[in-house]
């Protein structure tokens, strides 16, 4: 029986075959560890990270609330940074985890911030 990590890696590869970010429409990649949530805007054509945000940022870390509430703030932060860089549309990459809980909270926060995907 394969481990949870190997199964998730296979799911991640399957997703990445279908989606890719470009300079005009970057990939919004979500990584969720046990304690923190990290998001990046990635241009896969040039292999460059354009912007990033996480629950470890000082302004988000200072907030009180659950991990899901903080993840929603991370989504809003990345949407604001994307807007400053001139991006309105992104490709959402859930990183092999279910679109539920903290991953969904990031997506909701980013949508409220004005990003479309």
C-alpha positions, 0 to 999 in steps of 0.5 A: 500500500502506498503512503499518503505522501506518494498518493498526494504527489501522484494527484499533484502531477496529474493536476500539473499536467493540465494546468500551467501559469503564464506571464499573462495568467499566472498559477496560484499555487496553494501549499498547506502544512499542518500549521501554516498556509502558503500561496504563490503566483507562479509564471511556469513559462519563465519559472519565476515566482511573481508574488507570495503570501503566507500565514507567517506574514507579520500582519496576518500572524498578528491576527486572532482566529482559526487557521481557516480565517487566517487562510482567507486573509492570505487569499486577500493578501495575494489578490491585493499583490496580484492587483498591484502587479496587474493580474486579474485572472489566475489558474488555481492549483490546489496542490493535490489536496482537497478543495475544502477547508483552508484551501477553499478559504484561500480561494474565497479570500482571493475571489473577494479580493478581485481575482478570477479563476 
